[in-house]
Amino acid sequence: MRSPLPQPSDRAAEPACPVPARLDPSSKPDRRWRLDIAYDGSGFHGWASQNDLRTVQGTLESWISTVLRTAEPVRLTVAGRTDAGVHARGQVAHMDLAREYDATHLAQRLLRVIPDDVVVNQVSRAPEGFDARFSAIWRHYVFRLWDADSRPDPLLRGHVVRVRESLDLDAMNQASASLLGLHDFAPFCRRDDFGTSIRHLTDFYAIRRTDGTGWIECHVQADAFCHSMVRSLVGAIWAVGAGRRDLAWLRTVAAHPVRHNDVYVMPAHGLCLEEVGYPADDQLAARAAQARSFRTPQEIDR
C-alpha cells in the first residue's frame, strides 16, 4: 500500500531535494519551463486557484514551490483553464524560474509527492518565445456520451455522460458542420465583459466508438474557447441528434447576439482536454503576439 502523502504546507516532512536549496529573490526569473499535465477533474474545483477550494493550479503550485523550496511561490500559466469537474489528458502550462534544474529529476520528484489524480508527465526547458497560453494555435477537446444504443460501463461513469435518447450521428454531424469557421460564439458562452467571444472552430464532429464500448465521442477543436463553450456546443448538437431541435433552430441560436437560454450546457465530467497544439519554435513568439490582439466583427466568416 502506498504510504500517506505529505502535505504541501508540511515542509519539515519533505526530504532534502538535490536541486538548489533556495532561489535568490533578487534573481530575474528568466528560465521558462514547460509542464505537460494530466488530471482527473472530479476532485477539483477547476484549474484556476481559488481561496479555500482544491484546484489543479493551487495543488501544483504548492507542491512545486515545496519541492524547489522557492523564496516566492511558483506561478503557472496554463493553455486552457478547465472548469470544475473537467478532465485533461494533454494540458500544458509554463513556469518561470531563476535557476537551472534537472528537469527529469523534478518530474520524478513531483510524481512521488503530488496526489494521484494529477500527474506532471514531463518537465522540459521551453523554447524561446514559448507561452503556454498565447503561443497555442489550437486546443482539442473530446466530450463522451452514452446513448440508449450502448451498454454503459459503471467504471467510466465519472468520464462519460449518459443520455436517454438514441442519438442520430448524421444529424449531429450536420449540425456541427454548420458551426465551423470564424464566428462570434457568444450564444454558446458565458458572458465576459473583458474579452472577445470570436473564435475559429476548425473541427467539430461526432463518432461512435467501434471497440466494444459503443459510446459517442464529440471532437471539438478551435484556436481557443470561451467559458462553457465546448459543453454548450455539444449540448446544441445533442439536442439536434436527439430529435428535440432541428437545424433551423440551431441557425437561429448561432445568430443570437448573446448567450442563448435554449442551449443546454452538458455536465462537466464528460469533457476532457486531449491535446494542445503549438507552431514551430521559430513562430512561437509571433503567435503569442497575434493571440494577444482582439478580433473584430469584421473578421467573422459570413
C-alpha positions as CSV (number, residue, x, y, z in Angstrom):
1,M,0.0,0.0,0.0
2,R,1.3,3.5,-0.8
3,S,2.3,5.5,2.2
4,P,0.3,8.6,3.1
5,L,1.2,11.6,1.1
6,P,2.8,14.6,2.9
7,Q,1.0,17.9,2.9
8,P,2.5,20.8,0.9
9,S,2.4,23.0,3.9
10,D,4.5,20.5,5.9
11,R,7.9,21.4,4.7
12,A,9.7,19.7,7.6
13,A,8.4,16.4,6.3
14,E,10.0,16.9,2.9
15,P,13.4,15.2,2.4
16,A,16.2,17.3,1.0
17,C,15.8,17.8,-2.7
18,P,19.1,17.5,-4.8
19,V,18.4,20.8,-6.6
20,P,19.5,24.3,-5.5
21,A,18.0,24.8,-2.0
22,R,16.5,28.2,-2.5
23,L,16.1,30.8,-5.2
24,D,17.6,34.2,-4.8
25,P,14.6,36.5,-4.5
26,S,16.5,39.2,-6.3
27,S,17.2,37.0,-9.3
28,K,15.3,37.6,-12.5
29,P,13.1,34.5,-13.4
30,D,14.4,34.2,-17.0
31,R,14.3,30.5,-17.4
32,R,11.0,29.2,-18.7
33,W,9.9,25.6,-18.2
34,R,7.1,23.7,-19.9
35,L,4.9,21.2,-18.0
36,D,2.8,18.6,-19.6
37,I,0.0,17.7,-17.3
38,A,-2.9,15.2,-16.9
39,Y,-5.6,15.1,-14.3
40,D,-9.0,13.7,-13.3
41,G,-11.1,16.8,-12.7
42,S,-13.6,15.0,-10.4
43,G,-12.0,16.2,-7.2
44,F,-11.0,19.7,-8.3
45,H,-12.9,23.0,-8.5
46,G,-11.4,23.6,-11.9
47,W,-7.9,24.7,-12.9
48,A,-7.7,28.3,-11.5
49,S,-6.7,28.9,-7.9
50,Q,-9.5,29.8,-5.5
51,N,-9.4,30.5,-1.8
52,D,-10.3,27.6,0.4
53,L,-11.1,25.3,-2.7
54,R,-9.0,22.5,-4.1
55,T,-7.9,23.3,-7.7
56,V,-5.4,21.9,-10.1
57,Q,-3.3,25.1,-10.2
58,G,-3.3,25.5,-6.5
59,T,-2.3,21.9,-5.9
60,L,0.6,22.0,-8.4
61,E,1.9,25.4,-7.4
62,S,2.0,24.5,-3.8
63,W,3.9,21.2,-4.4
64,I,6.3,22.7,-6.9
65,S,7.1,25.5,-4.5
66,T,7.7,23.0,-1.8
67,V,9.9,20.7,-3.8
68,L,12.0,23.6,-5.1
69,R,12.0,25.5,-1.8
70,T,11.5,28.7,-3.6
71,A,11.6,32.1,-1.9
72,E,8.4,33.1,-3.7
73,P,5.5,30.9,-4.7
74,V,5.8,29.4,-8.2
75,R,3.1,30.6,-10.6
76,L,1.8,28.6,-13.5
77,T,0.4,29.9,-16.8
78,V,-1.9,27.4,-18.5
79,A,-3.1,26.7,-22.0
80,G,-6.7,26.1,-21.1
81,R,-8.4,27.0,-17.8
82,T,-10.7,24.0,-17.4
83,D,-13.9,24.3,-15.4
84,A,-14.8,22.3,-12.2
85,G,-15.1,18.6,-13.0
86,V,-13.5,18.8,-16.4
87,H,-10.6,16.4,-17.1
88,A,-7.4,16.8,-19.0
89,R,-5.0,14.4,-20.7
90,G,-2.9,16.9,-22.6
91,Q,-2.9,20.1,-20.5
92,V,0.2,22.4,-20.9
93,A,1.5,25.0,-18.5
94,H,4.7,27.0,-18.1
95,M,6.6,28.5,-15.1
96,D,9.5,30.9,-14.9
97,L,12.4,30.2,-12.6
98,A,15.6,31.9,-11.9
99,R,18.0,28.9,-12.0
100,E,18.7,25.8,-13.9
101,Y,17.2,22.5,-12.7
102,D,17.3,18.9,-13.6
103,A,14.0,18.6,-15.4
104,T,13.9,14.8,-15.3
105,H,14.5,14.7,-11.6
106,L,11.9,17.4,-10.9
107,A,9.3,15.5,-12.9
108,Q,10.1,12.3,-10.9
109,R,10.0,14.1,-7.6
110,L,6.6,15.6,-8.3
111,L,5.3,12.2,-9.4
112,R,6.2,10.8,-6.0
113,V,4.6,13.5,-3.9
114,I,1.6,15.1,-5.7
115,P,-1.9,13.4,-5.3
116,D,-2.8,10.6,-7.6
117,D,-5.5,12.5,-9.5
118,V,-3.0,14.9,-11.1
119,V,0.3,13.9,-12.9
120,V,3.1,16.0,-14.4
121,N,4.1,13.8,-17.2
122,Q,7.0,15.9,-18.4
123,V,9.1,18.9,-17.4
124,S,11.2,20.5,-20.2
125,R,13.0,23.7,-21.0
126,A,10.6,25.9,-23.0
127,P,11.9,27.2,-26.4
128,E,12.5,30.9,-26.8
129,G,9.2,32.8,-27.1
130,F,7.1,30.0,-25.7
131,D,3.9,30.9,-23.8
132,A,1.6,28.0,-22.8
133,R,-1.5,30.1,-23.3
134,F,-0.8,32.6,-26.0
135,S,1.5,30.5,-28.2
136,A,-1.1,27.7,-28.6
137,I,-2.7,27.5,-32.1
138,W,-5.4,25.0,-31.1
139,R,-7.0,23.1,-28.2
140,H,-8.6,19.8,-28.8
141,Y,-11.4,18.6,-26.5
142,V,-13.4,15.4,-26.6
143,F,-16.9,15.1,-25.0
144,R,-18.0,11.5,-24.3
145,L,-21.7,10.4,-24.4
146,W,-23.5,7.1,-23.8
147,D,-26.9,6.9,-25.5
148,A,-29.7,4.3,-25.5
149,D,-27.9,2.2,-28.1
150,S,-24.9,1.4,-26.0
151,R,-24.3,-0.5,-22.8
152,P,-22.9,1.7,-20.0
153,D,-19.8,0.7,-18.1
154,P,-20.2,1.7,-14.4
155,L,-16.4,2.1,-14.1
156,L,-16.5,5.0,-16.6
157,R,-19.5,6.9,-15.2
158,G,-17.2,9.7,-14.0
159,H,-16.0,10.4,-17.5
160,V,-19.0,9.8,-19.8
161,V,-22.4,11.4,-19.8
162,R,-25.5,9.1,-20.1
163,V,-28.4,10.4,-22.2
164,R,-31.7,8.7,-22.6
165,E,-32.2,9.2,-26.3
166,S,-30.8,7.1,-29.2
167,L,-28.7,9.8,-31.0
168,D,-28.6,10.3,-34.8
169,L,-25.0,10.9,-35.6
170,D,-25.7,12.1,-39.1
171,A,-27.9,14.8,-37.7
172,M,-25.3,15.7,-35.1
173,N,-22.6,16.0,-37.7
174,Q,-24.7,18.2,-40.0
175,A,-25.3,20.4,-37.0
176,S,-21.7,20.6,-36.0
177,A,-20.5,21.2,-39.6
178,S,-22.8,24.3,-39.7
179,L,-20.8,25.9,-36.9
180,L,-17.3,25.6,-38.3
181,G,-15.3,28.7,-39.1
182,L,-14.5,32.0,-37.6
183,H,-17.6,33.2,-35.8
184,D,-18.8,35.1,-32.7
185,F,-19.7,32.2,-30.3
186,A,-21.4,34.5,-27.8
187,P,-24.7,32.4,-27.9
188,F,-22.6,29.4,-26.6
189,C,-20.5,31.2,-24.0
190,R,-20.8,32.7,-20.5
191,R,-20.6,36.5,-20.9
192,D,-17.2,38.0,-20.4
193,D,-17.1,41.8,-20.3
194,F,-13.3,41.9,-20.7
195,G,-12.7,39.5,-23.7
196,T,-14.0,38.6,-27.1
197,S,-16.1,35.5,-28.0
198,I,-14.9,35.4,-31.6
199,R,-13.2,32.1,-32.1
200,H,-12.1,29.9,-35.0
201,L,-13.8,26.5,-34.8
202,T,-11.7,24.2,-37.0
203,D,-13.0,20.8,-36.2
204,F,-16.3,19.6,-34.8
205,Y,-17.7,16.1,-35.4
206,A,-19.2,13.1,-33.6
207,I,-18.2,9.4,-33.9
208,R,-19.3,6.2,-32.3
209,R,-16.6,4.0,-30.9
210,T,-16.3,0.6,-32.5
211,D,-14.1,-1.0,-29.9
212,G,-16.9,-2.5,-27.9
213,T,-17.7,0.5,-25.7
214,G,-20.2,1.9,-28.0
215,W,-20.0,5.4,-26.6
216,I,-20.1,8.6,-28.8
217,E,-17.1,10.9,-28.9
218,C,-17.7,14.6,-29.9
219,H,-14.4,16.1,-31.0
220,V,-14.1,19.8,-30.8
221,Q,-11.1,21.9,-31.9
222,A,-10.5,25.6,-32.0
223,D,-7.8,28.2,-31.6
224,A,-9.3,29.0,-28.2
225,F,-12.6,28.6,-26.3
226,C,-14.8,30.8,-24.1
227,H,-16.1,29.7,-20.7
228,S,-18.5,26.7,-21.1
229,M,-18.3,27.0,-24.9
230,V,-17.4,23.3,-25.6
231,R,-20.2,21.9,-23.3
232,S,-22.7,24.3,-24.9
233,L,-21.7,23.3,-28.4
234,V,-22.1,19.7,-27.6
235,G,-25.4,20.5,-25.9
236,A,-26.6,22.1,-29.1
237,I,-25.8,19.2,-31.4
238,W,-27.1,16.7,-28.8
239,A,-30.5,18.4,-29.0
240,V,-30.4,18.0,-32.8
241,G,-29.2,14.4,-32.6
242,A,-31.9,13.5,-30.1
243,G,-34.7,15.0,-32.3
244,R,-35.5,17.7,-29.8
245,R,-34.4,20.5,-32.1
246,D,-33.6,20.9,-35.8
247,L,-31.1,22.7,-38.0
248,A,-33.3,25.8,-38.4
249,W,-33.3,26.2,-34.6
250,L,-29.5,25.9,-34.5
251,R,-29.1,28.6,-37.1
252,T,-31.4,30.9,-35.1
253,V,-29.3,30.2,-32.0
254,A,-26.0,30.8,-33.7
255,A,-27.2,34.2,-35.0
256,H,-28.2,35.3,-31.5
257,P,-26.1,38.3,-30.2
258,V,-25.7,37.0,-26.6
259,R,-25.9,33.7,-24.7
260,H,-29.0,31.8,-25.8
261,N,-31.0,30.3,-23.0
262,D,-32.3,27.4,-25.1
263,V,-28.8,25.9,-25.3
264,Y,-28.2,23.1,-22.7
265,V,-24.8,23.1,-21.1
266,M,-23.7,19.5,-20.8
267,P,-22.3,18.1,-17.5
268,A,-18.6,18.8,-16.9
269,H,-17.5,15.2,-16.3
270,G,-17.9,14.2,-19.9
271,L,-15.3,16.6,-21.1
272,C,-11.6,16.1,-21.5
273,L,-8.8,18.4,-22.8
274,E,-7.0,15.9,-25.0
275,E,-4.2,18.0,-26.6
276,V,-2.8,21.5,-27.2
277,G,-1.1,22.4,-30.4
278,Y,1.8,24.8,-30.9
279,P,3.6,26.1,-34.0
280,A,7.3,25.6,-34.8
281,D,9.7,27.0,-32.3
282,D,10.7,30.0,-34.5
283,Q,7.0,31.0,-34.7
284,L,6.1,30.8,-31.0
285,A,6.7,34.5,-30.2
286,A,4.8,35.7,-33.2
287,R,1.9,33.5,-32.4
288,A,1.8,34.8,-28.8
289,A,1.7,38.4,-30.0
290,Q,-1.0,37.6,-32.5
291,A,-3.2,35.8,-29.9
292,R,-3.0,38.8,-27.6
293,S,-4.7,41.0,-30.1
294,F,-8.5,41.3,-30.1
295,R,-10.5,40.1,-33.0
296,T,-13.2,42.3,-34.5
297,P,-16.6,41.5,-36.0
298,Q,-15.3,42.4,-39.5
299,E,-13.1,39.3,-39.5
300,I,-16.1,36.9,-39.0
301,D,-16.9,34.3,-41.7
302,R,-20.2,35.2,-43.3
